[in-house]
């Protein structure tokens, strides 16, 4: 099982140094979160906390994950990066294809595209995109982005997106993996149908096991069970050597961890303290 560092809500000036330290320690990836803006009043509850509250406020630092991946990739050579997850619904697929292809090329194919729909109506409406039919729109967006990233002259004529022959160059020299997030059955079907993996939000181990069983059923249904498939998990009730061994045995391929939180530090802890936490975690569980 691989270990990925989650850097959500860390000060922006820490990110490149954290990537370098994570690479030195043997972490496989850096998980990059996505948040467009903080709306003072939210029309919908945040779906991944028990009470629907957001875990951040208007002053919490966020960075565009694609820009962060390019910046972190420029100061590293082996560690990978993936969005966890980028909210597709409020964006344009052709612009995203250009951005994703650029990051994949600039990092030497060290980038994975973790995608979701987005939960906040404001992120859609205030960016000029309807909130309704968002799932169907995102399905087309994934098709468009994959098509364009495949290279060459392409065209697309769908219900939501329509364009004649075009080409965005250079295309990545290797396919960009797509990791699909979401806990609903519709999201799991999307992951099984078009994804190279599935990524979780915060979940308990038993819920992860149940979800993985459902993903196996769906991948079998779509004839994709024998294809490689990542399970990227944020497990909130299994820790330590025994816990990580249990996760690996269950089929989780990538554990997303935040070592400084394990050490009782906050998201805004000093850089040096976070680097110490990375080294401590690596000594215990990676080396």
WOBEL-V20926 format. One record per helix or strand of 2 or more residues. SS is the DSSP state (h for helix, s for strand). FROM is the first residue (numbers start at 0). TO is the last residue. Records with the same first field share a line. If there is no record, write none. Layout:
SS=FROM-TO, FROM-TO
//
This chain:
s=1-5, 28-31, 79-82, 85-86, 110-115, 153-156, 161-165, 177-180, 196-202, 229-234, 253-256
h=11-24, 64-73, 92-105, 120-124, 133-148, 184-193, 204-220, 239-249, 258-261, 270-284
//
